[in-house]
């Protein structure tokens, strides 16, 4: 997809700056002066269409085109231009991450991780923004993702130990009735999705304070599956059932931080998801409606991160 535009010579600088910033965030490359290129994907077409509308509102002219090829440029060369653009951005993040790594030892001595966690969150956000437009997955992105994982692991060493969780089999928990507390929030909603998605699609899940005989309890007092050490119930369950998919781990990190609020993972998605979940509760939705919406939310997250495995990898 190709986008080109012009603004009136007397136009103020505000529209020009805004358009330039939007183009930068979109991941567009400029193989020729004044020509911006994105892969032909639905989200890229939409991005260019919105930009064209902004140009027209500023009394300018814009064109969005589908092209088969560029004279003098092969497809591999164009792909390399996309990768090179991301490579430069990844290099900046890599340098910042290196500075964070250097400061970890001093931070451990002071026994305070708050400053490092804030810097880690910023790194994760920057990485996520670049990875979102890394259409051809440049190799440098995997290196930066690994570097960020190493920082997180270094922060956890000596402060967090993985508690023992007993292993269970899927067959033990099929054709069962499950029960948890009413007014399900993030951990219980995540577990409901996990049960229906991976353990038993036909599971009967009940919301009550008093479990009945032979019901499998989760995320409630004395539950069969609950918080274990510093793990939330969702983390306990994926560990118990041996579910190790990278996308599931990412979902678990989001649930952990919203539920336990220890800032361990600082995923950039957490703030928005937390607000959505709070809105559902404040709206007074019934338990079944909360479950239905929660399943849609977590299924969408899982699907998105499954299709971008490097983003889900830790």
VOGU-3710 file (C-alpha; in Angstrom, 3 decimals, decimal comma):
1> xxxxxxxxxx> 0,000/0,000/0,000  1,255/3,455/-0,932  0,264/6,774/0,608  1,246/10,226/-0,593  -0,044/13,631/0,387  0,466/17,361/0,147  -0,723/20,181/2,370  -1,303/23,820/1,414  1,886/25,848/1,641  0,216/28,228/4,088
11> xxxxxxxxxx> -1,001/25,443/6,358  0,119/25,664/9,973  2,798/23,330/11,246  0,389/21,432/13,532  -1,164/19,179/10,841  2,264/18,480/9,336  3,727/17,447/12,678  0,677/15,351/13,579  0,767/13,526/10,240  4,493/12,908/10,500
21> xxxxxxxxxx> 4,084/11,421/13,960  1,192/9,227/12,846  3,216/7,943/9,905  6,135/7,180/12,194  3,918/5,190/14,558  2,278/3,320/11,676  5,587/1,714/10,679  5,513/3,161/7,157  8,762/3,354/5,197  9,742/5,956/2,584
31> xxxxxxxxxx> 11,616/4,301/-0,302  11,138/7,503/-2,328  10,705/11,070/-1,114  7,075/11,796/-0,311  6,018/8,170/-0,778  5,006/6,111/2,258  4,618/2,346/2,076  2,950/-0,269/4,271  2,202/-3,951/3,634  -1,236/-4,694/2,188
41> xxxxxxxxxx> -2,954/-5,698/5,405  -6,361/-4,632/6,666  -4,997/-2,586/9,568  -2,465/-0,872/7,270  -5,084/0,004/4,656  -7,259/1,472/7,396  -4,335/3,478/8,802  -3,659/5,083/5,408  -7,359/5,767/4,830  -7,638/7,629/8,133
51> xxxxxxxxxx> -4,499/9,620/7,312  -5,942/10,558/3,929  -9,079/11,799/5,653  -7,010/13,944/8,025  -5,140/15,468/5,086  -8,402/16,306/3,321  -9,785/17,892/6,490  -6,667/20,099/6,531  -7,520/21,220/2,941  -4,748/19,085/1,483
61> xxxxxxxxxx> -4,648/16,279/-1,078  -3,909/12,610/-0,438  -3,871/9,392/-2,396  -3,893/5,761/-1,228  -2,889/3,144/-3,805  -2,291/-0,564/-4,114  0,836/-1,221/-6,171  2,280/-4,476/-7,476  5,918/-3,397/-7,593  8,347/-0,483/-7,462
71> xxxxxxxxxx> 10,660/0,185/-10,375  14,219/-0,491/-9,240  13,223/-2,209/-5,987  12,582/-5,913/-5,489  10,202/-7,276/-2,866  13,119/-8,573/-0,727  14,693/-5,114/-0,827  11,451/-3,494/0,323  11,116/-6,042/3,127  14,676/-5,234/4,192
81> xxxxxxxxxx> 13,754/-1,536/4,347  10,970/-2,396/6,795  13,349/-4,488/8,862  16,012/-1,798/8,829  13,514/0,768/10,107  12,647/-1,485/13,060  16,293/-2,404/13,560  17,154/1,195/14,382  14,330/1,449/16,909  15,261/-1,865/18,502
91> xxxxxxxxxx> 18,843/-0,635/18,816  17,686/2,333/20,916  15,669/0,039/23,197  18,622/-2,332/23,460  20,852/0,510/24,669  18,305/1,560/27,284  17,904/-2,050/28,415  21,671/-2,359/28,812  21,636/0,622/31,181  18,854/-0,990/33,203
101> xxxxxxxxxx> 20,835/-4,230/33,419  23,840/-2,328/34,780  21,763/-0,792/37,555  20,125/-4,024/38,733  22,969/-4,997/41,069  22,864/-1,651/42,897  19,085/-1,846/43,092  19,256/-5,286/44,704  21,597/-3,916/47,354  19,058/-1,263/48,240
111> xxxxxxxxxx> 16,300/-3,896/48,265  14,013/-1,622/46,265  12,858/-2,583/42,790  10,363/0,236/42,251  12,645/2,335/40,055  13,706/-0,627/37,952  10,107/-1,790/37,543  9,125/1,636/36,215  11,983/1,567/33,715  11,116/-2,004/32,775
121> xxxxxxxxxx> 7,521/-0,995/32,088  8,706/1,797/29,785  10,977/-0,637/27,950  8,129/-3,088/27,521  5,870/-0,365/26,132  8,516/0,812/23,691  9,214/-2,744/22,608  5,508/-3,475/22,133  5,078/-0,367/19,972  7,932/-1,372/17,666
131> xxxxxxxxxx> 6,990/-5,054/17,580  3,449/-4,078/16,598  4,758/-2,608/13,327  7,601/-5,088/12,829  5,679/-6,633/9,955  8,493/-8,925/8,824  9,846/-9,801/12,279  13,428/-8,587/12,146  15,879/-10,753/14,067  16,821/-7,883/16,373
141> xxxxxxxxxx> 13,341/-7,925/17,877  13,861/-11,405/19,303  17,125/-10,236/20,858  15,472/-7,277/22,572  12,638/-9,501/23,827  15,233/-11,842/25,316  17,063/-8,912/26,903  13,862/-7,708/28,580  13,143/-11,229/29,837  16,639/-11,382/31,322
151> xxxxxxxxxx> 16,039/-8,134/33,196  12,841/-9,472/34,673  14,457/-12,764/35,655  17,364/-10,910/37,264  14,909/-8,882/39,325  13,205/-12,038/40,515  16,374/-13,878/41,519  16,659/-14,068/45,255  13,299/-12,394/45,801  10,781/-14,752/44,230
161> xxxxxxxxxx> 10,775/-18,527/44,328  8,324/-20,584/42,326  6,112/-22,453/44,801  5,474/-26,154/44,355  2,206/-26,932/42,586  1,006/-30,531/42,389  0,499/-31,837/38,857  -2,934/-33,084/37,787  -4,345/-34,685/34,631  -7,093/-33,422/32,364
171> xxxxxxxxxx> -9,056/-36,661/32,659  -9,454/-36,135/36,414  -11,350/-32,893/35,853  -13,606/-33,588/32,901  -17,373/-33,915/33,332  -17,152/-32,045/36,627  -19,065/-29,148/38,114  -16,863/-26,220/39,069  -17,725/-23,550/41,613  -16,267/-20,175/42,605
181> xxxxxxxxxx> -17,390/-17,012/44,373  -20,039/-14,740/42,818  -19,126/-11,447/41,128  -16,161/-12,930/39,257  -13,283/-10,554/38,590  -10,042/-11,007/36,657  -8,650/-14,205/38,226  -11,954/-16,072/38,298  -12,912/-14,901/34,808  -9,533/-16,023/33,506
191> xxxxxxxxxx> -9,965/-19,405/35,182  -13,464/-19,804/33,712  -12,025/-19,200/30,243  -9,132/-21,591/30,950  -11,498/-24,342/32,116  -13,744/-24,076/29,057  -10,882/-23,540/26,602  -8,376/-26,172/27,718  -9,779/-28,456/30,407  -13,436/-29,201/29,677
201> xxxxxxxxxx> -15,405/-27,296/26,997  -18,654/-28,658/28,459  -17,826/-27,771/32,056  -20,612/-26,585/34,342  -19,406/-23,528/36,269  -21,445/-22,266/39,204  -21,085/-19,020/41,173  -21,887/-19,518/44,850  -20,380/-19,123/48,317  -21,150/-22,680/49,457
211> xxxxxxxxxx> -19,773/-25,474/47,257  -21,666/-28,721/46,990  -20,273/-32,251/47,289  -17,972/-33,352/44,458  -17,773/-29,814/43,053  -14,314/-28,567/42,050  -13,657/-25,278/43,828  -11,399/-22,511/42,510  -10,356/-19,072/43,751  -12,303/-19,220/47,011
221> xxxxxxxxxx> -11,554/-20,070/50,634  -10,229/-23,625/50,942  -10,402/-24,127/47,169  -8,837/-27,034/45,354  -7,270/-24,483/43,015  -6,372/-21,158/44,590  -3,460/-18,819/45,201  -0,234/-20,748/45,772  2,565/-18,698/47,276  2,729/-15,595/45,099
231> xxxxxxxxxx> 0,861/-17,224/42,212  -2,707/-16,238/41,422  -5,256/-19,011/40,821  -4,887/-18,811/37,040  -1,125/-19,322/37,361  -1,693/-22,201/39,783  -4,021/-23,902/37,299  -1,816/-23,605/34,225  1,081/-24,941/36,296  -0,966/-27,828/37,698
241> xxxxxxxxxx> -2,226/-28,844/34,250  1,186/-28,403/32,615  0,039/-25,729/30,165  3,186/-24,011/28,920  2,216/-22,130/25,764  3,940/-18,725/25,528  0,625/-16,977/24,821  -0,880/-18,497/27,966  2,049/-17,249/30,008  1,409/-13,738/28,754
251> xxxxxxxxxx> -2,280/-13,964/29,678  -1,196/-15,250/33,101  1,087/-12,232/33,594  -1,757/-9,828/32,847  -4,086/-11,619/35,264  -1,366/-11,788/37,931  -0,649/-8,060/37,932  -4,317/-7,019/37,936  -5,197/-9,518/40,668  -2,162/-9,338/42,964
261> xxxxxxxxxx> -1,005/-5,819/42,050  2,665/-6,353/42,789  3,830/-4,784/39,511  5,910/-7,844/38,698  5,348/-7,967/34,957  4,314/-4,413/34,005  2,687/-5,522/30,759  1,569/-2,535/28,658  -1,889/-4,096/28,193  -2,691/-4,209/31,907
271> xxxxxxxxxx> -4,070/-0,692/32,453  -6,702/-0,873/29,729  -7,849/-4,381/30,617  -8,088/-3,462/34,301  -10,374/-0,513/33,508  -12,613/-2,656/31,288  -13,017/-5,294/34,003  -13,802/-2,656/36,639  -16,393/-1,148/34,311  -18,178/-4,481/34,001
281> xxxxxxxxxx> -18,408/-4,813/37,778  -19,578/-1,222/38,244  -22,265/-1,805/35,610  -23,723/-4,526/37,840  -23,638/-7,212/35,156  -24,897/-10,645/36,259  -22,340/-13,402/36,815  -23,126/-15,220/33,555  -22,753/-12,017/31,573  -19,428/-11,324/33,282
291> xxxxxxxxxx> -18,278/-14,837/32,428  -19,389/-14,526/28,799  -17,592/-11,210/28,329  -14,519/-12,474/30,165  -14,288/-15,504/27,900  -14,447/-13,272/24,822  -11,775/-10,977/26,253  -9,293/-13,697/27,182  -9,901/-15,660/23,989  -9,118/-12,519/21,990
301> xxxxxxxxxx> -5,928/-11,913/23,965  -4,858/-15,529/23,570  -5,533/-15,487/19,821  -3,658/-12,221/19,304  -0,573/-13,359/21,182  -0,636/-16,840/19,662  -0,347/-15,277/16,221  2,569/-13,112/17,325  4,597/-15,687/19,257  7,603/-13,436/19,786
311> xxxx> 5,403/-10,922/21,592  4,106/-13,627/23,895  7,510/-15,126/24,578  9,221/-14,232/27,812
//
